[in-house]
């Protein structure tokens, strides 16, 4: 099984990356082949639709990882009631060909309170537009779920992410086995 984990935060000190890294580690411990895209490190040009952008090394890496992925674990911060522009930009380089009938988990890192839900609603809409199978369950992490190094450590938060990973793996197995028939 191949899963692409995406950190949609462009910031260096990102709690969103903490969720993505936690998920990647758990998936790897479960024997899943993980590819990691990090909007803060795998810098993409601004998507303009120009075919020359396809020559960019980071764009090629992202497209190849999405092509090979059987499922996705996507994390975003909430910026002004939506997903990050860096994540949306990355998704704009991809098409329904990469996502059609593939399971996707969505998670968000919020500043606290009731944040994160709008980013997930925004992300869910975009993922439906790419024909993915967005898992109904989702997760929003607040600052209290992280340690000082921005690692996801709070017990209930890790249990929720582990549950999402199990759902992702189960649906990916089911979809992958049915696509071979």
N, C-alpha and C positions, 0 to 999 in steps of 0.2 A: 504494500500500500504506500502511495506517495501523497503527502499532504504539503501544500504550500502554506506556510504561516506568514502573515503579513502584518508588520508593525506600520501603521499609518501615521505615526507621529514624526514630524521632521526635527523635533527638538533634541538636543544632546542629553538633557536630563529629563527623561520621559518615563512616566509611570506606565504608559501604554506599552512601551517596550518591555516593561516588567511582566505584563500579562503575556505578551507574545513569547518571551523567552521561557517563561514558566510552561506554557503550552507546548512549545517545541521540545523542551526537556522531557516532559511527561510522555509525549508522543514517541520520542526516541526510546525512552525506557520501555515502551510497549512494543518495540520492534518496528515502528513505522519509519519509513524513509522521509526525512523532513528537508525541505528547502525553505530558506528564510529570506524574505524580502524586508528590508528596513528602509522606510522612506527617509530616515535621518542619515543613513549611510550610503544607500544605493541611490544617489542623486540622479533624478531624471530631468531632462529638459522639459520646458513647458509644452504640453501637448498643443499642437496647432493643426494637426492633420497632414502636415507636410511629410511625404513619403521618405524624405531624407532623414527624418527622426528615427526611422527604423534601423539606421546604421549605428546609432549610439549603443555603446557596449552595455550600459545598464538597462536600456530598453530591450535589447536582445536577450539579456539574462532573464529579465522579468517575463518576457513572452515565452521563452523556452520553459521556464519553471511552471508557468500557468498551463502550457500545452501538456506537460508531463504529469501535472497534478491530477489526482483522482478526487481530491477534496481540498477545502480551504478553511483555514482558521484566521479570521480577519479581525484586527484590533484597531480602534480609532480613538483619538481623544475627541471631546466635544468642543468645537470652536463655534461660538455664536449660533448655538442651537443646530449645528450640523456636523457632518464628518469633517475631517481635516482636508484642506485643499490639496495637500500632498498626496493623500490617499485617493481622492477623486481623480487627480491628475494621473496617478498610476493606473487606476481602473480605466481611464480613457484610452490608454495605450492597448488595452485588451478588448476582446470582442466576445460575443455570445459563443463563439466557437470554443473558447477556453473554458467557459462556465456551464454550457448547456447540460442540464441533467446531472450536475455535480453538486454534492452536498457542501454547504457553507455554514460555519458557525460565525456569529458576529458578537463582538464584545466591545465595551467602551471603558475608558478611564475618564472619570469626571472629577470636578473640583469639590464635590460634596453636595449634600442636599438631594435635590431631585434631578440633578444633571445627568447627562448621558443618554437618556431615553430619546431625545430628539435626534441625536447623532445616529442612534441605532435605527430609528424610523427612516431617516434619510438614507442610511446605508442599505437597509432592507429594500427600499424602493429601487435603488440603483442595482442591487444584486438581482432583483426580480426582472429588471430590464435587460439583464445579461443572461436570463433564462436559467439561473442557478436554482438549486433546491435549498433555500435558506431554512435552516432548522428553526422551528417555532420558539424554542427556548433561547434565551440570550442572557448576557451578564453585564452589569455595570459595576465597576470597581470605584470605590471612593478612596481618598487618601489614607484612611484608617486601615485599609487592607494591605498596605505596603510598609516595609521597614525603611530605615534611613537611606538605604542604597537603592530605593525604588524597586525592590523585589517583592513580588506577590507572596506574602507569608501568612496572612490571617487565615485561620483554619476554615471557617465557613466559606471564605472566598476561594480557597484552593479546592474545597469539596465541590463547589459549583462549577469551577473550571474543569475539574476531573470528570464531572457528570457530562458536561458539554463535549469533552473529548470522547467519552464512551459513546455518546449519541452520534457524533461525527464518524467514528470508526464503524459503528454498527450500520449506519445508513450507507457509508462508502462501500462496505463489503457487499451489502445487498444490491446497490445500484451497479457496482462493478461486476458482480456475478450475473446479474440479469442482462447486462449489455453484451456479455459474451455469448448469450443464447440466441 
